[in-house]
Amino acid sequence: MSKIKDLYAEVNNIDDLKPVDGIEVAHQAWLIKKETILNKLEMLIQDTEYQVYKDTLKEVADFIKEGEV
């Protein structure tokens, strides 16, 4: 079954479509979303001229990365 169908089944609580390894699929989806958000923050850091914004965005990105411990 495709990962999209697996995630759809998890979100909509459809038992006959749920993957056996639902926790792993959900965790992978979370990791992808986290990486996407970190990439967006990095783009914003590069795009802004204001140092205070750069510093704040960098702190946010670092805080998100700390959750990887």
Stockholm file with secondary structure:
# STOCKHOLM 1.0

chainA/1-69         MSKIKDLYAEVNNIDDLKPVDGIEVAHQAWLIKKETILNKLEMLIQDTEYQVYKDTLKEVADFIKEGEV
#=GR chainA/1-69 SS CCHHHHHHHHHHTCGGGCCTTHHHHHHHHHHHHHHHHHHHHHHHHHHCCCHHHHHHHHHHHHHHHHTTC
#=GC SS_cons        CCHHHHHHHHHHTCGGGCCTTHHHHHHHHHHHHHHHHHHHHHHHHHHCCCHHHHHHHHHHHHHHHHTTC
//
